[in-house]
Amino acid sequence: MSSKRQRTLRPHRNGAAAWLYLLPSLVVITVFLIYPLFKVLRMGFYQKYVFITDTGSGFGLDALAYVLSDPVYHRALSNTCFITFVGVPITVALALGIAVMIDSIPRFKGIFQNLYFLPYVTTVYAVGTVFKWLFHSDYGYINFFFKFLGLEPQAWMTDPNLVTLSVTIFTIWNGLALKIILFLAGLQKVDKQYYQAARIDGTSRRRVFFRITLPLLSPTIWMVSMISFIHAFKTYSAVVAMFDKEAAGPGNSAITVVFYIYNMFFKKGQVHYAAAAAIVFLVIIITMTALQKIVAKKFTYYG
């Protein structure tokens, strides 16, 4: 066989080998991601659907219209937006501040990294049990602290106007660990020469933070923000951990979009409504991700 023919066959063999290596991953993605996605898209447009027999009747937009006009879904979407747009900026800002403080004390950096990372490896339901006691109306430490300050105790777990705030506080604390580690990793990539030059010029710490740290850390900030927004929109475990699977607080007042989908599917057996809610939810997440990418292109600095 000529050398020219060998060179021609080698790329084909390499390509076949690459596809062979990718095959297991492609099978898993197809079975557990692509196929369920198309199945949900199909179910969401049925007027009636029986999950056991995988049969439906009446193809149209009735299920989507029902979900979009359902007051419970409106409440779920409102709660989810509150958890996302209030909780995420707070937890990102807190994580960034803590990471900067830890990075400024190299001697104890490893100890603090481990301490702040411990909640991440603790199950959400165990942490939720702790927060139940913290927010307890009669015996909770938060209300005890309020009484100590002379403030009126609050019914954090039973007042419909406060349960969403309680879940938001829980998600803020529960999401700190991973974000701190990610910000610490981003800070390691910042060239220390910038700080040395600023120190020589006598630049204040505040100016160094806003003029050096934030711009050079902007790719990490946008990455963490994007992950946090998507994760917050999918809030479900926090609600179950603080309440239970039967009801998201009194009168489902702390219900989220994912909890709504779960209730429609498993509790009410309205699979086509659950699928329609999932479709709307998917469109919202895709839109949010696209908007974040547009904003990131304008405000992210790659040094």
DRENTI-498227 format. One record per residue: residue in one letter; x, y, z of N, C-alpha, C, O in turn. Coordinates in steps of 0.1 Angstrom, whole numbers, padded with zeros to 4 digits, always signed. Example, Ala and Ser with C-alpha at 12.3 -4.5 7.8 and 13.67 -1.06 7.14 Angstrom:
BEGIN
A+0132-0057+0078+0123-0045+0078+0132-0033+0078+0142-0033+0085/S+0128-0022+0071+0137-0011+0071+0129+0000+0079+0134+0011+0080/
***
This chain:
BEGIN
M+0008-0012+0000+0000+0000+0000+0009+0012+0000+0018+0014+0008/S+0006+0021-0009+0014+0033-0010+0012+0042+0002+0002+0042+0009/S+0023+0051+0004+0022+0060+0016+0011+0070+0014+0005+0075+0024/K+0008+0074+0002-0003+0083-0001-0016+0077+0004-0025+0084+0009/R-0018+0064+0001-0031+0058+0004-0032+0056+0020-0043+0057+0025/Q-0020+0054+0026-0020+0053+0040-0024+0066+0047-0032+0066+0057/R-0019+0077+0042-0022+0090+0047-0037+0093+0045-0043+0100+0053/T-0043+0088+0034-0057+0090+0032-0066+0082+0041-0076+0087+0046/L-0062+0070+0045-0070+0061+0053-0069+0065+0068-0078+0063+0076/R-0057+0071+0072-0055+0074+0086-0065+0083+0092-0070+0080+0103/P-0069+0094+0086-0079+0103+0091-0093+0096+0093-0100+0098+0103/H-0096+0087+0084-0109+0079+0085-0108+0070+0097-0118+0069+0104/R-0097+0064+0099-0095+0055+0110-0096+0063+0123-0102+0058+0133/N-0089+0074+0124-0090+0082+0136-0104+0087+0139-0108+0088+0150/G-0111+0091+0128-0125+0096+0130-0134+0084+0135-0142+0087+0144/A-0132+0072+0130-0140+0061+0134-0137+0058+0149-0146+0055+0157/A-0124+0059+0153-0120+0056+0166-0126+0067+0176-0130+0064+0187/A-0126+0079+0171-0132+0090+0179-0147+0088+0182-0152+0089+0193/W-0154+0084+0171-0168+0081+0173-0171+0069+0182-0181+0069+0189/L-0162+0060+0181-0163+0048+0190-0161+0052+0205-0168+0046+0213/Y-0152+0061+0207-0150+0065+0221-0162+0074+0226-0165+0073+0238/L-0168+0081+0217-0179+0090+0221-0192+0082+0222-0202+0087+0228/L-0193+0070+0216-0205+0062+0215-0212+0060+0229-0224+0063+0230/P-0205+0056+0239-0212+0054+0252-0218+0067+0257-0229+0066+0262/S-0211+0078+0256-0217+0091+0261-0229+0095+0253-0239+0100+0258/L-0228+0093+0239-0239+0096+0231-0251+0088+0234-0263+0093+0233/V-0249+0075+0237-0260+0066+0241-0267+0071+0253-0279+0072+0254/V-0259+0075+0263-0264+0080+0276-0272+0093+0274-0283+0094+0280/I-0266+0102+0266-0273+0115+0264-0286+0113+0257-0296+0119+0260/T-0286+0104+0247-0298+0101+0239-0309+0095+0248-0320+0100+0247/V-0305+0085+0256-0315+0078+0264-0321+0087+0275-0333+0087+0278/F-0312+0094+0282-0316+0102+0294-0318+0117+0292-0322+0123+0301/L-0315+0122+0280-0317+0136+0278-0325+0139+0266-0336+0146+0266/I-0321+0134+0254-0328+0138+0242-0341+0131+0241-0351+0138+0238/Y-0342+0118+0243-0355+0111+0242-0365+0116+0252-0376+0119+0248/P-0361+0118+0265-0371+0124+0275-0376+0138+0270-0387+0142+0272/L-0367+0146+0265-0370+0160+0260-0381+0159+0249-0391+0166+0250/F-0379+0151+0239-0389+0150+0229-0402+0144+0234-0413+0147+0229/K-0401+0135+0244-0413+0129+0249-0421+0139+0257-0433+0140+0256/V-0414+0148+0265-0421+0159+0272-0428+0168+0262-0439+0173+0264/L-0420+0172+0251-0426+0181+0241-0438+0175+0235-0448+0182+0231/R-0438+0162+0233-0450+0155+0227-0462+0155+0237-0473+0158+0233/M-0459+0152+0249-0470+0151+0259-0476+0164+0262-0488+0165+0265/G-0468+0175+0262-0473+0188+0265-0483+0194+0256-0490+0204+0259/F-0485+0188+0244-0494+0193+0234-0507+0184+0233-0515+0187+0225/Y-0508+0174+0242-0520+0166+0242-0531+0173+0251-0527+0179+0261/Q-0543+0171+0248-0554+0176+0256-0557+0166+0268-0560+0170+0279/K-0555+0153+0265-0556+0143+0275-0545+0133+0272-0542+0130+0261/Y-0539+0128+0283-0528+0119+0282-0528+0109+0293-0530+0112+0305/V-0526+0096+0290-0525+0085+0299-0511+0080+0299-0506+0075+0290/F-0504+0082+0311-0490+0079+0311-0487+0064+0311-0477+0060+0305/I-0496+0056+0317-0493+0042+0318-0493+0035+0304-0485+0027+0301/T-0503+0039+0296-0504+0034+0283-0497+0042+0272-0496+0038+0260/D-0492+0054+0276-0485+0062+0267-0494+0066+0255-0489+0066+0243/T-0506+0069+0258-0516+0073+0247-0522+0087+0251-0524+0090+0262/G-0524+0094+0240-0530+0108+0242-0540+0110+0232-0541+0104+0221/S-0548+0121+0234-0559+0124+0224-0560+0140+0224-0557+0146+0234/G-0564+0145+0213-0565+0159+0211-0552+0167+0211-0547+0170+0222/F-0547+0170+0200-0534+0176+0199-0536+0191+0197-0543+0196+0188/G-0530+0199+0206-0532+0214+0205-0525+0221+0216-0516+0216+0222/L-0530+0233+0219-0523+0242+0229-0531+0243+0242-0529+0252+0250/D-0541+0235+0244-0550+0236+0255-0542+0234+0268-0545+0242+0278/A-0533+0225+0269-0525+0223+0281-0517+0235+0284-0516+0239+0296/L-0510+0241+0274-0502+0253+0277-0511+0264+0281-0507+0272+0290/A-0523+0265+0275-0532+0276+0279-0537+0274+0294-0538+0284+0301/Y-0539+0262+0298-0543+0259+0311-0532+0263+0321-0535+0270+0331/V-0520+0259+0318-0509+0262+0327-0507+0277+0328-0505+0283+0339/L-0507+0284+0317-0505+0299+0317-0516+0307+0324-0514+0318+0328/S-0528+0301+0325-0539+0307+0332-0541+0302+0346-0551+0307+0353/D-0533+0293+0351-0535+0287+0364-0529+0296+0374-0517+0299+0374/P-0538+0301+0384-0533+0309+0395-0522+0303+0403-0512+0310+0408/V-0522+0290+0405-0512+0283+0412-0499+0283+0405-0488+0285+0412/Y-0499+0282+0392-0487+0283+0384-0481+0298+0385-0469+0300+0386/H-0490+0307+0385-0486+0321+0386-0479+0323+0400-0468+0330+0401/R-0484+0317+0410-0478+0318+0423-0464+0311+0424-0455+0316+0429/A-0464+0299+0417-0451+0292+0416-0441+0300+0409-0429+0300+0413/L-0445+0306+0398-0435+0314+0390-0431+0326+0398-0419+0330+0397/S-0440+0333+0405-0437+0344+0413-0427+0341+0424-0417+0348+0426/N-0429+0330+0431-0420+0325+0441-0406+0322+0436-0396+0325+0442/T-0406+0315+0424-0393+0311+0418-0386+0324+0414-0373+0324+0416/C-0392+0333+0408-0385+0346+0405-0380+0353+0417-0369+0359+0416/F-0388+0353+0428-0383+0360+0440-0370+0353+0445-0360+0359+0449/I-0371+0339+0446-0359+0332+0451-0347+0334+0442-0336+0335+0446/T-0349+0336+0428-0339+0337+0419-0333+0351+0419-0321+0353+0421/F-0341+0361+0417-0337+0375+0415-0333+0382+0428-0327+0393+0428/V-0338+0377+0439-0334+0382+0452-0322+0374+0458-0312+0379+0463/G-0324+0361+0458-0314+0352+0464-0301+0351+0457-0290+0351+0464/V-0301+0350+0444-0288+0348+0436-0279+0360+0438-0267+0358+0441/P-0283+0373+0436-0274+0384+0437-0268+0384+0451-0256+0387+0453/I-0276+0381+0461-0271+0382+0475-0260+0371+0477-0250+0374+0483/T-0264+0359+0473-0254+0348+0476-0241+0349+0467-0231+0345+0472/V-0242+0354+0455-0230+0357+0447-0222+0367+0454-0209+0366+0454/A-0228+0378+0458-0220+0389+0465-0214+0384+0478-0202+0387+0480/L-0221+0376+0486-0216+0371+0498-0204+0362+0495-0194+0362+0502/A-0206+0353+0485-0195+0343+0482-0183+0350+0477-0172+0346+0481/L-0185+0360+0469-0173+0368+0464-0166+0375+0475-0153+0374+0476/G-0173+0381+0484-0167+0388+0496-0159+0378+0505-0148+0381+0509/I-0165+0367+0507-0159+0357+0516-0146+0351+0509-0136+0350+0515/A-0147+0349+0496-0136+0343+0489-0124+0353+0489-0113+0349+0490/V-0127+0366+0487-0117+0376+0487-0110+0377+0501-0098+0378+0502/M-0118+0376+0511-0112+0376+0525-0104+0364+0527-0093+0365+0533/I-0108+0352+0523-0100+0340+0525-0087+0341+0517-0077+0337+0522/D-0088+0346+0505-0076+0347+0497-0066+0357+0502-0054+0356+0499/S-0071+0366+0511-0061+0376+0516-0054+0371+0529-0045+0378+0534/I-0057+0359+0533-0050+0353+0545-0045+0339+0540-0050+0329+0544/P-0034+0339+0533-0028+0326+0528-0025+0316+0538-0026+0304+0535/R-0021+0320+0550-0017+0310+0560-0029+0301+0564-0027+0289+0567/F-0041+0306+0565-0053+0299+0570-0062+0296+0558-0074+0292+0561/K-0058+0297+0546-0067+0296+0534-0072+0281+0534-0084+0280+0531/G-0064+0271+0536-0068+0258+0535-0079+0254+0545-0088+0247+0542/I-0077+0259+0557-0086+0256+0568-0100+0262+0565-0110+0255+0566/F-0100+0275+0561-0113+0281+0558-0120+0275+0545-0132+0275+0545/Q-0112+0271+0536-0117+0264+0524-0125+0252+0528-0136+0250+0524/N-0119+0244+0537-0126+0232+0542-0138+0235+0550-0148+0228+0549/L-0137+0245+0558-0148+0249+0567-0160+0253+0558-0172+0249+0561/Y-0158+0262+0549-0169+0267+0540-0174+0256+0530-0185+0258+0525/F-0166+0246+0527-0170+0236+0518-0178+0225+0524-0185+0217+0518/L-0178+0224+0538-0185+0213+0545-0200+0213+0542-0205+0202+0540/P-0207+0225+0542-0221+0224+0539-0224+0218+0525-0235+0213+0523/Y-0215+0220+0515-0218+0215+0502-0219+0199+0502-0226+0194+0494/V-0211+0193+0510-0211+0178+0511-0221+0173+0521-0222+0160+0523/T-0229+0182+0527-0240+0178+0536-0253+0177+0528-0256+0186+0521/T-0261+0167+0531-0273+0165+0523-0283+0177+0526-0283+0182+0537/V-0290+0181+0516-0299+0192+0517-0310+0190+0528-0314+0199+0534/Y-0314+0178+0529-0325+0175+0538-0320+0176+0553-0328+0180+0562/A-0308+0172+0555-0302+0174+0569-0301+0189+0572-0305+0193+0583/V-0296+0197+0562-0295+0211+0565-0309+0217+0566-0311+0226+0574/G-0319+0212+0558-0333+0217+0560-0339+0215+0573-0346+0223+0578/T-0335+0203+0579-0340+0200+0593-0335+0210+0603-0342+0215+0612/V-0322+0214+0601-0316+0224+0610-0323+0238+0608-0326+0245+0618/F-0326+0241+0596-0333+0254+0593-0347+0254+0598-0352+0265+0601/K-0354+0242+0598-0367+0242+0604-0367+0247+0619-0376+0254+0623/W-0357+0242+0626-0356+0246+0640-0351+0261+0641-0356+0268+0650/L-0343+0265+0632-0338+0279+0633-0350+0289+0631-0351+0299+0637/F-0360+0285+0622-0371+0293+0618-0383+0290+0626-0394+0295+0624/H-0382+0281+0636-0394+0277+0644-0400+0289+0651-0392+0298+0657/S-0413+0290+0651-0420+0302+0656-0418+0304+0671-0416+0315+0676/D-0417+0293+0679-0416+0294+0693-0402+0291+0699-0398+0298+0708/Y-0395+0282+0693-0382+0278+0698-0370+0281+0689-0359+0277+0692/G-0373+0287+0678-0362+0290+0668-0352+0300+0673-0356+0310+0680/Y-0340+0298+0669-0329+0308+0673-0331+0321+0667-0327+0332+0673/I-0336+0322+0655-0338+0335+0648-0348+0343+0656-0345+0355+0658/N-0359+0338+0660-0369+0345+0668-0363+0348+0682-0367+0359+0688/F-0355+0339+0687-0349+0342+0700-0339+0355+0699-0339+0363+0708/F-0332+0355+0688-0324+0367+0685-0332+0380+0683-0328+0390+0687/F-0344+0378+0677-0353+0390+0675-0357+0395+0688-0358+0407+0691/K-0361+0386+0697-0366+0390+0711-0355+0397+0718-0357+0406+0726/F-0342+0392+0717-0331+0398+0723-0329+0412+0719-0325+0421+0727/L-0332+0415+0706-0330+0428+0701-0343+0437+0703-0343+0448+0699/G-0353+0431+0709-0365+0438+0712-0375+0439+0700-0383+0447+0699/L-0373+0430+0690-0381+0429+0678-0392+0419+0680-0391+0410+0688/E-0402+0420+0671-0413+0411+0672-0410+0398+0665-0405+0398+0654/P-0412+0386+0672-0409+0373+0665-0418+0371+0653-0430+0377+0653/Q-0414+0364+0644-0421+0362+0631-0425+0347+0629-0417+0338+0634/A-0436+0344+0623-0440+0331+0620-0434+0326+0607-0441+0326+0596/W-0421+0323+0607-0414+0321+0594-0419+0309+0586-0419+0309+0574/M-0424+0299+0593-0428+0286+0587-0443+0285+0585-0447+0276+0578/T-0451+0294+0590-0465+0293+0590-0472+0305+0583-0484+0304+0579/D-0465+0316+0582-0471+0328+0576-0469+0327+0561-0458+0327+0556/P-0480+0327+0553-0479+0326+0538-0470+0337+0532-0465+0335+0521/N-0470+0348+0539-0462+0360+0534-0447+0359+0537-0439+0366+0531/L-0443+0349+0545-0429+0348+0549-0422+0335+0545-0410+0334+0546/V-0430+0325+0541-0424+0312+0538-0415+0313+0527-0404+0306+0527/T-0418+0320+0516-0409+0322+0505-0396+0329+0509-0385+0325+0504/L-0397+0338+0518-0385+0345+0523-0376+0335+0530-0364+0335+0530/S-0383+0326+0538-0375+0316+0546-0368+0307+0536-0356+0303+0539/V-0374+0302+0525-0368+0294+0516-0357+0301+0509-0346+0295+0506/T-0359+0314+0506-0348+0322+0499-0336+0323+0508-0324+0321+0504/I-0338+0325+0521-0326+0326+0531-0319+0312+0531-0307+0312+0531/F-0327+0302+0531-0321+0288+0531-0312+0286+0518-0301+0281+0519/T-0318+0290+0507-0310+0288+0494-0298+0296+0493-0288+0292+0488/I-0299+0308+0499-0287+0317+0500-0276+0310+0507-0264+0310+0503/W-0279+0305+0519-0268+0299+0527-0264+0286+0521-0252+0283+0521/N-0273+0278+0516-0270+0265+0510-0261+0266+0498-0254+0257+0495/G-0262+0277+0491-0255+0278+0478-0241+0285+0480-0234+0286+0470/L-0238+0289+0492-0225+0297+0494-0213+0288+0491-0203+0293+0485/A-0213+0276+0496-0201+0268+0496-0194+0266+0482-0183+0269+0481/L-0202+0261+0473-0196+0259+0459-0192+0272+0453-0182+0273+0446/K-0200+0283+0455-0196+0296+0449-0183+0301+0455-0175+0307+0447/I-0181+0299+0467-0169+0304+0474-0157+0296+0468-0146+0303+0465/I-0158+0283+0466-0147+0275+0460-0144+0280+0446-0133+0281+0442/L-0155+0283+0438-0153+0287+0424-0146+0301+0423-0137+0303+0415/F-0150+0310+0432-0144+0323+0433-0129+0322+0437-0121+0329+0432/L-0126+0313+0447-0112+0311+0451-0104+0306+0439-0092+0310+0437/A-0110+0297+0431-0103+0292+0420-0100+0303+0410-0090+0303+0403/G-0110+0312+0408-0108+0323+0399-0098+0333+0403-0090+0338+0396/L-0097+0335+0417-0087+0344+0422-0073+0339+0420-0064+0347+0419/Q-0072+0326+0420-0058+0320+0418-0053+0323+0404-0041+0323+0402/K-0062+0326+0394-0057+0328+0381-0054+0343+0378-0048+0346+0368/V-0057+0351+0388-0054+0366+0386-0038+0367+0389-0033+0363+0399/D-0032+0373+0379-0018+0376+0380-0014+0385+0391-0019+0396+0392/K-0006+0380+0400-0002+0388+0412+0006+0400+0409+0007+0409+0418/Q+0011+0401+0397+0019+0413+0393+0010+0426+0394+0015+0437+0397/Y-0003+0424+0391-0012+0436+0391-0013+0441+0405-0012+0453+0407/Y-0014+0432+0415-0014+0437+0429-0001+0443+0434-0001+0452+0441/Q+0010+0437+0429+0023+0443+0433+0025+0457+0427+0030+0466+0434/A+0020+0459+0415+0022+0472+0409+0013+0482+0416+0016+0493+0418/A+0000+0477+0420-0009+0486+0427-0003+0489+0441-0005+0501+0446/R+0003+0480+0448+0009+0482+0461+0021+0492+0460+0022+0501+0469/I+0029+0492+0449+0039+0501+0447+0034+0515+0445+0040+0525+0450/D+0023+0516+0438+0017+0529+0435+0009+0535+0447+0004+0546+0447/G+0008+0527+0458+0000+0531+0469-0015+0531+0467-0022+0539+0474/T-0020+0523+0459-0034+0522+0456-0042+0516+0468-0037+0506+0473/S-0053+0522+0471-0061+0517+0483-0067+0504+0479-0068+0500+0468/R-0070+0496+0490-0076+0483+0488-0090+0483+0481-0093+0475+0472/R-0097+0493+0484-0110+0495+0477-0109+0497+0462-0116+0491+0454/R-0099+0505+0459-0097+0508+0444-0091+0496+0437-0094+0493+0426/V-0082+0488+0445-0077+0476+0439-0088+0466+0436-0088+0459+0426/F-0098+0465+0446-0109+0455+0444-0117+0459+0432-0120+0450+0424/F-0121+0471+0430-0130+0475+0419-0123+0477+0406-0129+0475+0396/R-0110+0480+0406-0103+0483+0394-0094+0471+0389-0091+0470+0377/I-0091+0462+0398-0083+0450+0394-0090+0437+0396-0092+0429+0386/T-0094+0435+0408-0100+0421+0411-0113+0419+0403-0114+0409+0397/L-0123+0428+0404-0136+0426+0398-0134+0425+0382-0140+0415+0377/P-0127+0434+0375-0126+0432+0361-0119+0418+0357-0124+0412+0348/L-0108+0415+0364-0101+0402+0361-0109+0390+0365-0107+0379+0360/L-0118+0392+0375-0126+0380+0379-0140+0380+0372-0148+0371+0375/S-0143+0389+0363-0156+0390+0357-0160+0377+0349-0172+0373+0350/P-0151+0370+0343-0155+0357+0336-0160+0347+0347-0170+0340+0344/T-0154+0346+0358-0158+0337+0369-0171+0342+0375-0180+0334+0378/I-0173+0355+0376-0185+0361+0382-0197+0357+0373-0208+0353+0378/W-0196+0359+0360-0207+0356+0351-0209+0341+0350-0221+0337+0349/M-0199+0333+0351-0201+0318+0350-0209+0314+0363-0218+0306+0362/V-0204+0319+0375-0211+0315+0387-0226+0321+0387-0235+0314+0392/S-0227+0333+0382-0241+0338+0381-0250+0330+0372-0262+0328+0376/M-0245+0326+0361-0253+0318+0352-0257+0305+0358-0269+0301+0357/I-0248+0298+0364-0251+0285+0371-0261+0287+0382-0270+0279+0384/S-0259+0298+0390-0267+0301+0401-0282+0304+0397-0291+0300+0403/F-0283+0312+0386-0297+0315+0381-0304+0302+0377-0316+0300+0380/I-0297+0294+0369-0304+0281+0365-0307+0273+0377-0318+0267+0377/H-0298+0271+0386-0300+0263+0398-0312+0269+0406-0320+0261+0411/A-0313+0282+0408-0323+0288+0416-0337+0286+0409-0347+0284+0416/F-0337+0287+0396-0350+0284+0389-0355+0270+0391-0367+0268+0390/K-0346+0261+0394-0349+0247+0396-0351+0244+0410-0351+0232+0414/T-0354+0253+0419-0355+0251+0433-0366+0241+0436-0378+0244+0433/Y-0363+0231+0443-0373+0220+0447-0368+0214+0460-0376+0213+0469/S-0356+0210+0461-0351+0203+0473-0352+0211+0485-0355+0206+0496/A-0349+0224+0484-0350+0233+0495-0364+0234+0501-0366+0234+0513/V-0374+0234+0492-0388+0235+0497-0392+0222+0504-0398+0222+0514/V-0388+0210+0498-0391+0197+0504-0384+0196+0517-0389+0190+0526/A-0371+0201+0518-0364+0199+0530-0370+0207+0541-0369+0203+0553/M-0375+0219+0538-0381+0227+0549-0395+0224+0552-0400+0227+0563/F-0402+0218+0542-0416+0215+0545-0418+0200+0542-0413+0192+0550/D-0424+0196+0531-0425+0182+0528-0430+0181+0513-0432+0191+0507/K-0432+0169+0508-0436+0167+0495-0451+0169+0493-0456+0170+0482/E-0459+0169+0504-0473+0170+0503-0477+0184+0500-0487+0187+0492/A-0471+0194+0506-0475+0208+0505-0462+0217+0507-0454+0214+0516/A-0461+0227+0499-0450+0236+0500-0454+0248+0509-0457+0259+0505/G-0454+0245+0522-0458+0255+0532-0474+0255+0533-0481+0248+0526/P-0479+0264+0541-0493+0265+0543-0500+0270+0530-0497+0280+0525/G-0509+0261+0526-0517+0264+0513-0508+0265+0501-0511+0272+0492/N-0497+0258+0501-0487+0258+0490-0482+0272+0487-0479+0275+0476/S-0481+0280+0498-0477+0294+0496-0462+0295+0491-0458+0305+0486/A-0454+0285+0494-0440+0285+0490-0437+0276+0477-0426+0273+0475/I-0447+0273+0470-0446+0265+0458-0437+0271+0448-0437+0283+0445/T-0429+0263+0441-0420+0267+0430-0424+0260+0417-0433+0252+0418/V-0418+0264+0406-0422+0259+0393-0420+0243+0393-0428+0236+0389/V-0408+0239+0398-0405+0225+0398-0414+0217+0407-0418+0206+0404/F-0418+0223+0419-0427+0217+0428-0441+0216+0421-0448+0206+0423/Y-0445+0226+0414-0457+0226+0406-0458+0214+0396-0467+0207+0395/I-0446+0213+0389-0445+0202+0379-0446+0188+0386-0453+0179+0381/Y-0439+0187+0397-0440+0174+0405-0454+0171+0410-0458+0160+0408/N-0461+0181+0415-0475+0179+0420-0484+0175+0408-0492+0166+0410/M-0483+0182+0397-0491+0178+0386-0489+0164+0381-0498+0157+0377/F-0476+0160+0381-0473+0147+0376-0476+0136+0386-0483+0126+0382/F-0471+0137+0398-0472+0125+0407-0484+0126+0416-0490+0116+0419/K-0489+0138+0420-0500+0139+0429-0514+0140+0422-0523+0133+0426/K-0514+0147+0411-0527+0149+0404-0528+0140+0392-0539+0138+0387/G-0517+0135+0387-0518+0126+0376-0521+0133+0363-0524+0127+0353/Q-0519+0146+0362-0522+0154+0350-0508+0156+0343-0502+0166+0343/V-0504+0145+0336-0491+0144+0330-0490+0155+0319-0479+0161+0318/H-0500+0157+0311-0499+0167+0300-0498+0181+0305-0491+0189+0299/Y-0504+0184+0317-0502+0197+0323-0488+0199+0329-0482+0209+0328/A-0483+0188+0335-0469+0188+0340-0459+0190+0329-0450+0198+0330/A-0462+0184+0317-0453+0185+0306-0454+0199+0300-0444+0205+0296/A-0466+0205+0299-0468+0218+0294-0460+0228+0303-0454+0238+0298/A-0461+0226+0317-0454+0235+0326-0439+0234+0324-0432+0244+0325/A-0434+0222+0321-0420+0220+0319-0416+0227+0306-0404+0232+0306/I-0424+0227+0296-0421+0234+0284-0419+0249+0286-0410+0255+0281/V-0429+0255+0293-0428+0269+0296-0416+0272+0304-0409+0282+0302/F-0413+0263+0314-0401+0264+0322-0388+0264+0314-0379+0271+0316/L-0388+0255+0304-0376+0253+0295-0374+0266+0287-0363+0271+0286/V-0385+0272+0282-0384+0284+0274-0378+0296+0283-0370+0304+0278/I-0383+0296+0296-0378+0307+0305-0363+0305+0307-0356+0315+0307/I-0359+0293+0310-0344+0291+0313-0336+0294+0300-0325+0300+0302/I-0340+0290+0289-0333+0293+0276-0332+0308+0274-0321+0313+0270/T-0343+0315+0276-0343+0329+0275-0334+0336+0285-0326+0345+0281/M-0334+0332+0297-0325+0337+0307-0311+0335+0304-0302+0344+0306/T-0307+0323+0299-0294+0319+0296-0289+0328+0284-0277+0333+0284/A-0297+0330+0274-0294+0338+0262-0291+0353+0266-0282+0359+0262/L-0300+0358+0275-0298+0372+0280-0285+0373+0288-0278+0383+0286/Q-0282+0363+0296-0270+0364+0304-0258+0364+0295-0248+0371+0298/K-0258+0356+0285-0247+0355+0275-0245+0368+0268-0234+0373+0266/I-0256+0375+0264-0255+0388+0258-0249+0398+0267-0240+0406+0263/V-0253+0398+0280-0248+0408+0289-0233+0405+0292-0225+0414+0294/A-0230+0392+0293-0216+0388+0296-0207+0392+0286-0195+0396+0289/K-0211+0392+0273-0202+0397+0262-0198+0412+0264-0188+0416+0259/K-0207+0419+0269-0205+0434+0270-0197+0438+0283-0190+0447+0283/F-0199+0430+0294-0193+0434+0306-0182+0424+0311-0176+0426+0322/T-0179+0414+0304-0168+0404+0308-0155+0408+0302-0154+0410+0290/Y-0145+0409+0310-0131+0413+0306-0123+0400+0307-0121+0394+0317/Y-0116+0397+0295-0107+0386+0295-0093+0391+0293-0089+0396+0283/G-0086+0391+0305-0072+0397+0305-0062+0387+0299-0050+0391+0298/
***
